[in-house]
Every structure is written in C-alpha cells, then in structure tokens.
Amino acid sequence: MKTRSLPLSELDLRFLPLCRPKAKDIAKMAAALKQQGQISPVVMTGRVLIDGFTRYEGAKMLGLTRIQAMDLDMDLIRAKAMILVLNRRKKHTLIQEAALVRELVHKDGLSQKEAALLLGRHKSWVSRRLLLINSLAPEIITDIQLELVPPGSGLHLARLHTCNQADVSAAIQSHGLSKDQVRTLTDLWVKAGDTQIRKYLLENPKLAISHYEKEQKTCKIFKVLWKMLRALEKELGQEDTVQAALTLIKSNLEILEQRSAYEPAQ
C-alpha cells in the first residue's frame, strides 16, 4: 500500500482524545524521529488519523511540517475500532479503552455485542468498560486522561457517587497520593457515613490512611495471637493449672485488644 507525504495541518485529529499519548512517550518519539527519521507511516482513513498519534505529536514537537501517511479505505465507525485493533501490542489505559467503547455504543449506536465483535473482544470486556466510564463524572475522566491522578485511580473513584468524586480527586492531587493510597482513601470514604469524618479524610488523607494502616496491622497481630491461643487451648487445656493460665492470658489479650481499638489517632 502506497504512502504519501502530508502536511501535519491537514490531518483530522477527531480521534486524538480517544488515544492521547503520554508526554514521556511523545518526548521519546521526538528523540527517535530526530535521530532516525520516520520509519513507519501513520495510518488514516480519508484524512482522519487512526494510528500514529505519538508520531504525530513527536513530529509536531520537533517543528516538522509534514509526515508520511498511509490511507485505509473504511468507514469512521470501523476506523474508530481500528485505534485499538491496530495497537494490540501497545498498552492502552483502561480509561482509553472505556472511552472508545462508549463512543461506539452511545454515539455510534452499536450494541455491546456488535462493539465486541468489531474490537475482537468478548461482550463482558465491553460491558465492564462501559460500567466503569458510566460511573465516572466527566471531570474525573479528564483528570485521568491528563494523568493528574495515579494510573488505575478510575477503578477506585468509580466506587464513589459522582457528586463526591471531584472532591476526592482534588484531595488526591493536592496531597500527592499514590495508587495504593487512593485505594485506601476510597475504602475509608465508602465506610464513612458521617460528614465530619469525610471532611477529615479530604483535609488529612495521609494521616487518616496512616492511622488506618496501623490499625489494620494491629488487627492482624491480634488475629495471630488469638489463633495461637486457641491452638494452645486445644493441645494443653486439659490440665486445670494450664487452663487457668490460658484464661488469664485470654482476659489480658481482650483488654489489650479493646485498648488498641479505642486508641486515639496520633
């Protein structure tokens, strides 16, 4: 199939939001283009770009005005699906996959089964991504696409009501939370029914997470101790003196556990 040189300005970038490359990948591509030139053409249908968004952005970063392109003859719905199909080896983010599936189903009118067939996926794969993106507020989708929150945060934020997601996302960004901390924060938010507790979580997320993790660690220790005590009772609890000693240990362990449970956050 023949390729041709086209001005960057003539490419239609309507699908760019569905496959926006990361800044680090653009910089890496720009360096490769500068050193080696363009090795493979971008792919388009008509003038609509469907593959090669990183090459396009890298060329633009270098100040290039033209790019080698290959044209495929297909309708725009199939072209949209080709964004994923042509990039099987590349790691698309979950939100990119979900956004593309939503376009095919909600905008283009395909059924979930039709979208799955077009993408070469199972219907459940399509369904899971629709469920995710329909559970996220538009501004949260933007935060994820712009990498303002850690990768994978969408799965956790989707557990929250859409009216709460913006506040939690702002806390994640302002306090620089990691993916694991995002998961813990959303866990705590879901469990907290009180408005004041949720306000505290937003204002002091790292402190709340630290206290919670300490509490969880303590709980695990007590679980191990109780397991050991039950084993001792089973093996040695026949003698009265041993039974009395184990009862005393059990009583003290209960006191320690209660004190730990009501220990105030530092």
QUIKABEL-V851645 format. One record per backbone hydrogen bond with DSSP energy under -1.0 kcal/mol. NH is the residue of the N-H (numbers start at 1). CO is the residue of the C=O. Records with the same first field share a line. If there is no record, write none. Layout:
NH=CO + CO
This chain:
4=69
6=67
8=65
10=7
11=8
12=47
16=13
18=15
19=16
26=22
27=23
28=24
29=25
30=26
31=27
32=28
33=29
34=30
35=31
36=32
37=33
42=68
43=51
44=70
45=48
48=45
49=12
50=43
51=43
56=52
57=53
58=54
59=55
60=56
61=57
62=58
64=59
67=6
69=4
70=42
72=44
79=75
80=76
81=77
82=78
83=80
84=81
85=81
86=82
87=84
92=90
97=93
98=94
99=95
100=96
101=97
102=98
103=99
104=100
105=101
106=102
108=103
110=104
115=111
116=112
117=113
118=114
119=115
121=116
126=122
127=123
128=124
129=125
130=126
131=127
132=128
133=129
134=130
135=132
141=137
142=138
143=139
144=140
145=141
146=142
147=144
148=143
153=150
157=153
158=154
159=156
160=157
164=161
165=161
168=164
169=165
170=166
171=167
172=168
173=169
174=170
175=171
177=172
182=178
183=179
184=180
185=181
186=182
187=183
188=184
189=185
190=186
191=187
192=188
198=194
199=195
200=196
201=197
202=198
203=199
204=200
208=204
209=205
210=206
211=207
212=208
213=209
214=210
215=211
216=212
217=213
218=214
219=215
220=216
221=217
222=218
223=219
224=220
225=221
226=222
227=223
228=224
229=225
230=226
231=227
232=228
233=229
234=230
235=231
236=232
237=233
239=236
243=239
244=240
245=241
246=242
247=243
248=244
249=245
250=246
251=247
252=248
253=249
254=250
255=251
256=252
257=253
258=254
259=255
260=256
261=257
262=258
